[in-house]
Amino acid sequence: MKKRSRAAKKMTPQEKEKLEISRKNAEFRKKIRNTFSGSGFTYYPTVEKHFSIGSRMVELDYLFQYENIIVICEDNTKKKKDIDHIRNKNESFIEIKTNKQTLLSWLIETFPEKAPLINRYRADRYFLYYVYISQTEVDLTDEEKLRYNNLLFWDPETLAYFNRMSQCIHYSARYELFRYLGLKNEDIGYSGSEGTKTTIKAPIIYPQDATGLRNGVRIVSFMMSAEKLLSTSYILRKDSWEESMFLYQRLIEKDKVKNIRAFLASKGEAFYNNIIVALPDNITFEDDSGRSVPVERIGDFQHCKLILPDEMNSVCIIDGQHRIFAHYEAPDTEKYEAQISILRSQLHLLVTGLIFPPAMKEAERIKIQSEIFLDINNNTKKVAPNVLTHIEMVKDPFSSIGLARRTIEQLNKKRIFLNRFELSGLDNSKIKVASIIKFALKYLVTVTPAAGKRSLYEFWRGDKAAFQEKDEAALADYISFCTSCINDFFCAVKDNYSREWDDPSSKLLSVISINGFIMTLNGLLGKYGVNDFQFYRDRLKNLSIDFSKDAFLYTSSQYKKLSRQILSEAFDFADEDLNSI
């Protein structure tokens, strides 16, 4: 009889930690692969396969292909940024872009079973992208990203977003990736001589008097196939992925999409409630004779056709994303794909579209869209405070809330607060911004401070006349000024409390403390005006507050009480000074 094997050796803490790191790295790499494969890209297992291209020997962690689009990914599992690694990958991609045919020939040689897929397009028809994906925050400033501009940088939230999209809507998520990459219809596959169009024969065109709108916006309702909506629409959010990837449209809820998809598959019926969208400027109308009808005159015609260009990411979904995306394209093995693949083109959804005057500014358009979104969703699911501040910024970037939110976004790119603020629903364990904006920052940056109060606007030497005319350049200049002033002040705070600044258990970067310091900076304007880092650093040396978790004295919303102590100890504010702020 064989003896029983000895019990497994107990792991040491170091071995457990190493195993946990290995597990997390494996999950991270799997998420990258699943994000692109789940969106319909073909995966090439290129890791540990070195080859010569141009003047370099390179290795690609991942390579994905969709038609003539090739995305190369590099993963980084280190906790801190590695500039040498980034620089090396940036230089490698320059060689790859310069020698496309060498890359394609190597792929055919290494993966001969995929040769037909690669040979479908000439080398000059391929679009190449290099995505650098970090397991932790990339922590690169705008200047550093510009220096390595051959790479696209994904932080954990960006990867989480695209991974979530691929899990929720599978192959249809590729349109979101194309939008991120800046691709248009004519870029995908073989280039066509002209774009295709959808002709909607019986739209309902609302007379302006019937809508009550006095801003030139027209409204039209029509039926459109889910397939067309999937390929032409995008979720309402800012176009600038770098500034803020997630506007205020809620992230797609996987269970909600699945439930709607199951309903569609079992019932085979379309929904009767409206999808709300904003239509692109290049739509046209035609009368029965095929003659073009100007948008401003469409109310005079009983029989018009709506001509909608079939362009990716051209129709902005304001409300109804789940009803559209429940028709997503999935692998044949997916539970309901057999039924839904037929319904995608067969079922037509009722769409109400906004047509904006061509001369209307983008800011005004987004303001109208955001108000509609808020009106609809305020009566259903409660909108998060962080979302509300972003809506306010979009509705009126020149408002106190709008200025404060924009300033927070800029501070989040500066080294002192780099990636520390919670700006999206995918940010985890970061500094929440709603209370900072609402109770402190808006008073510091407002254009219209209360009687007897001062704000940074008074000290800004920019073009205030242009600002009052809502000039975007003047707005950007003022936000830059506010960001610089606040950055200098908090650099001085960090210089005096460097250990606490990087201690996760410290209360220094709590909302209470940040609001207290912002109120302090606001209070200083009346006595000292705007100063520099040196001034703030020297004065803050006199501060004796203990920010450790157990010793910190302030709780909840005691922002003003904290700021009064800072002003008294560090900036020699007497009682009469404190009472005047």
ZAMARGU-4260 file (C-alpha; in steps of 0.2 Angstrom, whole numbers, plus 5000, padded with zeros to 4 digits):
<rodrens>
0) 5000/5000/5000 | 5007/5017/4995 | 5010/5030/5008 | 5000/5046/5008 | 5010/5060/5001
5) 5015/5073/5013 | 5004/5088/5016 | 5007/5103/5004 | 5021/5114/5010 | 5014/5130/5019
10) 5017/5145/5008 | 5027/5160/5016 | 5019/5177/5015 | 5032/5182/5002 | 5026/5167/4991
15) 5008/5172/4994 | 5012/5189/4988 | 5021/5183/4973 | 5007/5172/4968 | 4994/5186/4971
20) 5004/5197/4959 | 5005/5183/4946 | 4986/5181/4947 | 4983/5199/4945 | 4995/5201/4930
25) 4986/5186/4922 | 4969/5194/4924 | 4975/5210/4918 | 4982/5202/4902 | 4967/5192/4899
30) 4956/5208/4900 | 4967/5216/4887 | 4965/5201/4875 | 4946/5199/4879 | 4943/5218/4876
35) 4948/5217/4858 | 4943/5199/4854 | 4926/5202/4861 | 4924/5217/4850 | 4927/5207/4834
40) 4946/5209/4832 | 4957/5194/4827 | 4970/5190/4840 | 4989/5186/4835 | 4999/5178/4849
45) 5014/5188/4846 | 5022/5188/4863 | 5040/5181/4865 | 5041/5181/4846 | 5056/5193/4842
50) 5059/5200/4824 | 5069/5213/4816 | 5061/5228/4808 | 5070/5243/4802 | 5085/5246/4814
55) 5077/5237/4829 | 5073/5220/4836 | 5055/5221/4843 | 5043/5210/4852 | 5024/5214/4852
60) 5014/5209/4868 | 4998/5208/4858 | 4992/5211/4840 | 4974/5213/4835 | 4967/5215/4817
65) 4950/5220/4811 | 4949/5221/4792 | 4963/5234/4788 | 4965/5240/4806 | 4980/5234/4816
70) 4981/5238/4835 | 4997/5233/4843 | 4996/5233/4862 | 5010/5234/4876 | 5006/5230/4894
75) 5014/5237/4908 | 5012/5229/4925 | 5024/5240/4935 | 5018/5251/4949 | 5026/5266/4943
80) 5029/5273/4925 | 5045/5268/4916 | 5050/5282/4905 | 5064/5271/4897 | 5051/5258/4893
85) 5039/5270/4885 | 5053/5279/4875 | 5058/5262/4868 | 5041/5257/4863 | 5038/5274/4855
90) 5054/5272/4845 | 5049/5254/4840 | 5032/5260/4833 | 5041/5273/4822 | 5050/5259/4814
95) 5034/5248/4813 | 5025/5262/4804 | 5039/5266/4793 | 5041/5247/4788 | 5023/5241/4786
100) 5026/5228/4773 | 5040/5220/4784 | 5027/5218/4798 | 5014/5210/4787 | 5027/5198/4779
105) 5032/5193/4796 | 5014/5190/4802 | 5011/5179/4786 | 5027/5169/4789 | 5024/5167/4808
110) 5005/5164/4806 | 5003/5156/4789 | 4985/5151/4793 | 4980/5169/4794 | 4989/5174/4777
115) 4972/5176/4768 | 4966/5188/4781 | 4982/5198/4780 | 4983/5198/4761 | 4966/5205/4758
120) 4974/5223/4759 | 4989/5231/4752 | 5002/5238/4765 | 4997/5256/4761 | 4979/5252/4765
125) 4983/5247/4783 | 4980/5258/4798 | 4992/5255/4813 | 4990/5260/4831 | 5000/5256/4846
130) 4991/5256/4863 | 5002/5257/4879 | 4991/5249/4893 | 4996/5251/4911 | 4989/5241/4925
135) 4991/5256/4937 | 4989/5274/4933 | 5001/5279/4919 | 5004/5296/4928 | 5010/5305/4913
140) 5008/5324/4911 | 5001/5331/4895 | 5019/5337/4890 | 5025/5319/4892 | 5011/5311/4882
145) 5015/5324/4868 | 5033/5319/4869 | 5028/5301/4865 | 5014/5304/4854 | 5016/5289/4843
150) 5008/5279/4857 | 4990/5279/4864 | 4990/5278/4883 | 4976/5268/4892 | 4975/5269/4911
155) 4965/5256/4921 | 4949/5266/4919 | 4950/5267/4900 | 4954/5248/4899 | 4939/5245/4911
160) 4928/5255/4900 | 4932/5246/4884 | 4932/5229/4892 | 4914/5233/4899 | 4908/5238/4882
165) 4915/5222/4874 | 4906/5212/4888 | 4890/5221/4886 | 4888/5223/4867 | 4901/5211/4860
170) 4906/5215/4842 | 4896/5231/4841 | 4908/5238/4854 | 4921/5240/4839 | 4912/5256/4834
175) 4917/5263/4850 | 4935/5258/4848 | 4934/5266/4830 | 4928/5282/4837 | 4942/5282/4850
180) 4955/5279/4836 | 4947/5293/4825 | 4942/5281/4811 | 4928/5285/4798 | 4918/5273/4787
185) 4929/5276/4772 | 4944/5270/4783 | 4938/5253/4786 | 4940/5239/4773 | 4941/5244/4755
190) 4939/5263/4751 | 4923/5267/4742 | 4921/5281/4729 | 4906/5288/4739 | 4897/5285/4755
195) 4880/5276/4757 | 4864/5284/4763 | 4848/5279/4772 | 4832/5286/4764 | 4818/5287/4777
200) 4802/5289/4766 | 4789/5295/4779 | 4797/5305/4793 | 4785/5315/4804 | 4791/5333/4804
205) 4785/5344/4818 | 4780/5362/4814 | 4790/5374/4825 | 4774/5381/4833 | 4770/5363/4839
210) 4786/5360/4848 | 4787/5377/4857 | 4805/5379/4853 | 4812/5396/4848 | 4830/5392/4846
215) 4829/5386/4828 | 4830/5367/4833 | 4819/5356/4823 | 4811/5340/4828 | 4808/5325/4817
220) 4802/5307/4821 | 4805/5292/4810 | 4807/5273/4811 | 4825/5266/4809 | 4832/5248/4810
225) 4842/5243/4825 | 4856/5238/4813 | 4857/5256/4806 | 4857/5263/4823 | 4870/5252/4830
230) 4882/5256/4816 | 4879/5275/4815 | 4876/5280/4833 | 4886/5284/4849 | 4882/5288/4867
235) 4882/5306/4872 | 4898/5311/4879 | 4912/5323/4875 | 4922/5320/4859 | 4939/5323/4868
240) 4943/5307/4875 | 4959/5314/4883 | 4950/5328/4893 | 4936/5317/4900 | 4932/5300/4892
245) 4915/5299/4902 | 4903/5313/4901 | 4887/5310/4910 | 4878/5296/4901 | 4877/5281/4912
250) 4888/5267/4908 | 4879/5253/4899 | 4871/5241/4912 | 4875/5223/4907 | 4860/5215/4915
255) 4848/5228/4908 | 4855/5225/4890 | 4853/5206/4893 | 4835/5207/4899 | 4830/5218/4885
260) 4839/5206/4873 | 4830/5191/4880 | 4813/5200/4878 | 4817/5204/4860 | 4822/5186/4856
265) 4806/5179/4864 | 4794/5192/4858 | 4801/5197/4842 | 4794/5215/4844 | 4800/5232/4843
270) 4798/5245/4857 | 4786/5258/4855 | 4794/5272/4866 | 4805/5284/4858 | 4824/5284/4856
275) 4830/5302/4857 | 4845/5307/4846 | 4854/5322/4839 | 4855/5321/4820 | 4871/5326/4811
280) 4872/5342/4801 | 4874/5333/4784 | 4856/5326/4784 | 4846/5332/4770 | 4827/5332/4765
285) 4820/5329/4747 | 4803/5332/4740 | 4793/5319/4730 | 4803/5324/4714 | 4820/5322/4722
290) 4823/5340/4724 | 4832/5346/4740 | 4822/5355/4753 | 4831/5367/4765 | 4829/5362/4783
295) 4821/5379/4787 | 4807/5375/4775 | 4803/5357/4779 | 4788/5362/4789 | 4779/5368/4773
300) 4780/5351/4764 | 4768/5337/4768 | 4779/5324/4759 | 4797/5324/4762 | 4811/5311/4763
305) 4824/5311/4776 | 4842/5307/4769 | 4853/5301/4783 | 4872/5297/4778 | 4877/5280/4784
310) 4892/5286/4794 | 4899/5279/4810 | 4897/5289/4826 | 4887/5302/4818 | 4870/5300/4827
315) 4871/5305/4845 | 4860/5295/4857 | 4853/5306/4871 | 4841/5293/4878 | 4838/5275/4874
320) 4855/5267/4873 | 4850/5251/4881 | 4835/5248/4869 | 4847/5250/4854 | 4862/5241/4861
325) 4851/5226/4866 | 4852/5222/4847 | 4871/5220/4847 | 4881/5209/4836 | 4888/5194/4844
330) 4897/5178/4840 | 4886/5164/4833 | 4888/5154/4849 | 4879/5168/4859 | 4862/5162/4866
335) 4851/5174/4857 | 4862/5179/4842 | 4852/5167/4830 | 4836/5176/4833 | 4843/5194/4835
340) 4854/5193/4819 | 4837/5193/4810 | 4828/5206/4820 | 4843/5218/4819 | 4838/5223/4801
345) 4820/5218/4803 | 4814/5228/4818 | 4813/5247/4817 | 4814/5258/4832 | 4804/5274/4834
350) 4817/5288/4834 | 4814/5307/4838 | 4829/5317/4831 | 4834/5335/4835 | 4840/5345/4820
355) 4851/5359/4825 | 4854/5375/4815 | 4871/5374/4806 | 4877/5390/4814 | 4873/5384/4832
360) 4889/5382/4842 | 4894/5365/4848 | 4893/5371/4866 | 4875/5376/4864 | 4870/5360/4856
365) 4878/5350/4870 | 4869/5361/4883 | 4852/5357/4875 | 4856/5338/4874 | 4861/5338/4892
370) 4846/5346/4898 | 4835/5334/4889 | 4845/5319/4896 | 4843/5327/4914 | 4824/5330/4911
375) 4821/5312/4906 | 4833/5304/4919 | 4828/5315/4934 | 4811/5307/4934 | 4818/5289/4934
380) 4835/5284/4942 | 4843/5297/4953 | 4858/5306/4945 | 4874/5305/4954 | 4881/5322/4961
385) 4897/5320/4951 | 4886/5318/4936 | 4876/5333/4940 | 4892/5344/4941 | 4897/5338/4924
390) 4880/5342/4917 | 4881/5359/4924 | 4898/5362/4916 | 4892/5356/4899 | 4876/5367/4900
395) 4886/5382/4905 | 4905/5381/4905 | 4905/5399/4911 | 4895/5396/4927 | 4903/5395/4944
400) 4900/5376/4944 | 4906/5374/4926 | 4922/5384/4929 | 4925/5374/4945 | 4923/5357/4936
405) 4934/5362/4922 | 4947/5367/4934 | 4946/5351/4943 | 4949/5342/4926 | 4964/5352/4923
410) 4971/5350/4940 | 4969/5331/4938 | 4982/5332/4924 | 4995/5342/4934 | 5009/5332/4943
415) 5003/5338/4960 | 4985/5330/4958 | 4989/5318/4943 | 4974/5306/4942 | 4969/5308/4960
420) 4951/5314/4957 | 4936/5304/4953 | 4930/5310/4936 | 4920/5295/4930 | 4910/5280/4936
425) 4925/5269/4933 | 4937/5278/4945 | 4939/5268/4961 | 4945/5275/4978 | 4949/5292/4972
430) 4945/5309/4978 | 4927/5313/4975 | 4924/5330/4967 | 4906/5335/4969 | 4908/5342/4987
435) 4924/5351/4982 | 4916/5360/4968 | 4900/5364/4977 | 4906/5370/4994 | 4923/5377/4990
440) 4930/5378/4973 | 4916/5387/4964 | 4918/5402/4976 | 4936/5403/4972 | 4934/5403/4953
445) 4917/5412/4951 | 4916/5427/4940 | 4903/5435/4952 | 4908/5433/4970 | 4896/5439/4983
450) 4896/5457/4990 | 4913/5460/4999 | 4921/5444/4993 | 4934/5441/4980 | 4939/5427/4968
455) 4953/5423/4956 | 4944/5432/4942 | 4948/5449/4949 | 4967/5444/4948 | 4966/5437/4930
460) 4974/5448/4918 | 4967/5440/4902 | 4954/5446/4890 | 4939/5449/4901 | 4929/5457/4887
465) 4930/5441/4877 | 4927/5430/4892 | 4910/5440/4895 | 4906/5436/4876 | 4909/5418/4881
470) 4924/5416/4870 | 4931/5398/4871 | 4950/5404/4870 | 4947/5417/4885 | 4938/5403/4895
475) 4953/5391/4892 | 4965/5405/4897 | 4956/5408/4913 | 4955/5390/4918 | 4973/5389/4915
480) 4976/5404/4927 | 4965/5396/4940 | 4973/5379/4939 | 4991/5387/4940 | 4986/5397/4956
485) 4979/5382/4964 | 4993/5371/4959 | 5006/5383/4966 | 4997/5383/4983 | 4995/5364/4984
490) 5013/5362/4979 | 5017/5372/4995 | 5005/5361/5005 | 5014/5345/4999 | 5031/5352/5002
495) 5027/5355/5020 | 5017/5338/5022 | 5026/5327/5010 | 5025/5311/5020 | 5006/5314/5023
500) 5003/5318/5005 | 5008/5300/4999 | 5001/5291/5015 | 4984/5283/5010 | 4979/5283/5028
505) 4982/5302/5030 | 4967/5314/5030 | 4977/5327/5021 | 4969/5323/5004 | 4952/5320/5011
510) 4938/5331/5004 | 4937/5340/5021 | 4956/5345/5020 | 4955/5350/5002 | 4940/5361/5004
515) 4948/5369/5020 | 4964/5373/5010 | 4954/5380/4995 | 4944/5391/5007 | 4960/5396/5014
520) 4967/5401/4997 | 4951/5411/4994 | 4952/5420/5011 | 4970/5425/5007 | 4964/5435/4991
525) 4957/5449/5002 | 4973/5451/5012 | 4988/5445/5001 | 4980/5443/4984 | 4988/5430/4973
530) 5005/5424/4978 | 5018/5412/4973 | 5024/5395/4979 | 5038/5402/4990 | 5026/5413/4999
535) 5014/5399/5003 | 5028/5387/5007 | 5036/5399/5020 | 5019/5403/5028 | 5013/5385/5029
540) 5028/5380/5039 | 5019/5388/5054 | 5005/5376/5053 | 5003/5363/5067 | 4989/5353/5061
545) 4991/5334/5063 | 4983/5325/5048 | 4985/5308/5054 | 4969/5297/5054 | 4968/5296/5073
550) 4973/5314/5077 | 4964/5324/5064 | 4951/5335/5073 | 4939/5339/5059 | 4924/5329/5053
555) 4910/5330/5040 | 4908/5348/5033 | 4919/5358/5045 | 4928/5365/5030 | 4927/5383/5036
560) 4933/5379/5054 | 4948/5371/5047 | 4952/5385/5035 | 4951/5397/5050 | 4964/5388/5059
565) 4975/5388/5044 | 4973/5406/5041 | 4976/5410/5059 | 4991/5399/5062 | 5000/5401/5045
570) 4995/5418/5038 | 4993/5429/5054 | 4974/5432/5052 | 4967/5440/5067 | 4949/5438/5073
575) 4943/5454/5063 | 4952/5447/5048 | 4943/5430/5050 | 4926/5438/5052 | 4928/5448/5036
580) 4930/5432/5025
</rodrens>
